[in-house]
């Protein structure tokens, strides 16, 4: 059964802590981004080893497997967006339909071991990309299709909230 799409604009997490997961974007600095990503990877791998990994807690909530598949793709997407911001002036980002991607990639029936391996690889890749951002690049700008503007730093903060929030969602 498809999940009802989340159409919230989550950019508000850049200005105040998330009451659900506790993430506070103001604590994110350029030096903390890579380690935050890599420190979460073992928790994601552990969640993917659960016996009920593919079971949805209810009809409106993804399973751990679906969340992990989504996070793997978030790692890849934000790595691309980061690199776009570093190479293009005022980079523009197309909207990403995460729900369509979940159906097209059949998140619900993925192999947890494969997702774990891919999530780990993509996590290390995006952490490495953020680690390579020079000090003078953190202010570079990008614009999402809905008009939301980001700097490389606020993109990192927004990105980290997504990953932290979903780890919270799966009680990881």
ZIWOGI-V496899 format. One record per residue. RES is the residue in one small letter. PHI is phi in radians with two decimals (999 if undefined). OMEGA is omega in degrees with one decimal (999 if undefined). D_CENTER is the distance of its C-alpha to the mean C-alpha in Angstrom with 2 decimals. Layout:
# ZIWOGI-V496899
RES&PHI&OMEGA&D_CENTER, RES&PHI&OMEGA&D_CENTER
This chain:
# ZIWOGI-V496899
x&999&179.4&23.00, x&-1.19&177.4&20.29, x&-1.44&175.1&18.13, x&-1.15&-176.6&18.96, x&-1.02&175.0&16.37, x&-1.54&-177.0&14.43, x&-1.90&178.3&15.80, x&-1.21&171.5&15.23, x&-1.65&-173.9&14.51, x&-1.43&-178.2&12.08, x&-1.12&177.7&13.17, x&-1.05&-179.4&15.72, x&-1.16&177.0&13.50, x&-1.35&-176.2&14.51, x&-1.98&177.8&18.06, x&-2.73&-178.9&18.25, x&-1.09&177.8&16.79, x&-1.38&-178.4&15.03, x&-1.22&-179.6&17.94, x&-1.41&-174.0&16.10, x&-1.87&178.7&13.95, x&1.49&-179.0&15.82, x&-1.07&179.5&13.14, x&-2.19&-176.3&15.24, x&-1.02&-177.9&13.89, x&-1.16&179.3&17.47, x&-1.55&-178.1&17.27, x&-1.46&175.3&14.75, x&-2.18&178.7&16.88, x&-0.91&-177.1&16.65, x&-1.33&-177.4&18.04, x&-1.64&-173.8&15.63, x&-1.07&-176.4&12.28, x&-1.03&-179.2&13.00, x&-1.15&177.8&14.54, x&-1.08&179.2&11.95, x&-1.12&-174.6&9.55, x&-1.18&177.7&12.66, x&-1.21&178.5&14.05, x&-1.47&-173.5&11.46, x&-1.02&178.1&12.10, x&-1.07&179.2&15.56, x&-1.20&175.4&14.54, x&-1.15&179.4&12.29, x&-1.08&178.2&15.32, x&-1.11&178.9&17.68, x&-1.08&-179.3&16.09, x&-1.28&177.0&16.40, x&-1.62&-179.7&20.07, x&-1.14&179.9&21.01, x&-1.13&-179.0&23.88, x&-1.76&-172.8&22.46, x&-0.95&-175.9&19.02, x&-1.70&-177.9&19.63, x&-1.58&175.3&21.27, x&-1.40&178.2&19.94, x&-1.17&175.0&21.09, x&-2.81&-175.9&22.36, x&-1.17&-175.8&22.46, x&-1.80&-173.8&19.87, x&-2.25&176.2&17.06, x&-1.10&171.2&15.05, x&-1.35&174.9&16.13, x&-1.00&180.0&14.37, x&-1.06&179.2&14.55, x&-1.18&176.9&12.95, x&-1.08&-179.2&9.95, x&-1.13&176.7&9.72, x&-1.08&177.3&10.33, x&-1.09&-179.2&7.59, x&-1.10&175.4&5.01, x&-0.94&-178.8&7.49, x&-1.26&173.6&7.42, x&-1.10&177.4&3.96, x&-0.97&-178.0&5.47, x&-1.14&-179.4&8.55, x&-1.07&-177.2&8.13, x&-1.27&172.9&7.19, x&-1.11&177.4&9.88, x&-1.10&-178.9&12.14, x&-1.14&176.6&11.73, x&-1.05&-178.5&12.43, x&-1.12&175.6&15.35, x&-1.13&179.4&16.54, x&-1.13&-178.6&16.76, x&-1.37&-176.7&18.65, x&-1.95&-179.0&21.06, x&-2.09&172.8&21.68, x&-1.30&-179.9&23.15, x&0.86&-179.0&21.43, x&-0.95&178.7&18.93, x&-1.94&-178.4&18.24, x&-1.95&173.8&15.17, x&-1.26&175.9&15.99, x&-1.13&176.9&14.49, x&-1.94&178.2&12.09, x&-1.57&-176.3&13.44, x&-1.12&-179.0&10.88, x&-1.25&176.0&13.95, x&-1.11&178.6&16.09, x&-1.08&179.5&13.82, x&-1.05&179.2&13.88, x&-1.30&-178.1&17.64, x&-1.06&-179.2&18.24, x&-1.60&177.4&16.54, x&0.89&179.4&18.11, x&-0.87&-173.7&15.29, x&-1.11&-177.5&17.96, x&-2.00&179.8&20.30, x&-1.21&176.1&18.27, x&-1.47&-177.2&19.74, x&-0.99&179.9&17.89, x&-1.17&178.2&19.28, x&-1.18&178.7&18.05, x&-1.05&179.5&14.46, x&-1.05&179.4&14.75, x&-1.12&-179.2&16.19, x&-1.19&178.2&13.79, x&-1.06&178.9&10.65, x&-1.10&-179.5&12.75, x&-1.11&179.9&13.84, x&-1.16&177.6&10.63, x&-1.11&177.7&9.41, x&-1.12&-179.7&12.87, x&-1.10&-177.9&12.87, x&-1.19&176.9&10.08, x&-1.10&178.4&11.69, x&-1.11&179.0&14.97, x&-1.11&177.6&14.20, x&-1.16&178.2&13.38, x&-1.13&-178.5&16.45, x&-1.51&179.9&18.49, x&-1.24&178.1&18.14, x&-1.34&-178.4&21.66, x&-0.94&-177.8&22.64, x&-1.31&-179.1&24.03, x&-1.74&-175.2&20.81, x&-1.13&178.8&18.59, x&-1.66&179.0&20.35, x&-1.05&-171.6&19.91, x&-1.94&172.9&18.93, x&-2.54&-177.0&17.00, x&-2.29&176.3&17.37, x&-1.38&-175.3&15.33, x&-1.01&178.7&17.66, x&-1.51&178.3&18.29, x&1.70&177.9&19.59, x&-1.11&179.4&16.97, x&-1.75&178.4&17.53, x&-2.26&161.4&15.32, x&-1.75&176.3&16.49, x&-1.03&179.1&14.64, x&-1.15&-178.8&14.57, x&-1.24&172.5&13.34, x&-1.09&178.6&10.57, x&-1.07&179.5&9.60, x&-1.12&179.1&10.19, x&-1.09&178.0&8.30, x&-1.04&-178.6&5.03, x&-1.09&177.1&6.26, x&-1.04&-179.1&7.30, x&-0.99&-176.7&4.50, x&-1.22&177.6&4.27, x&-1.10&-177.7&7.97, x&-1.08&-179.4&8.79, x&-1.24&173.2&8.10, x&-1.14&173.9&9.99, x&-1.10&179.7&12.50, x&-0.99&-177.5&12.72, x&-1.69&-179.4&13.89, x&0.96&-176.0&16.00, x&-1.58&999&14.71
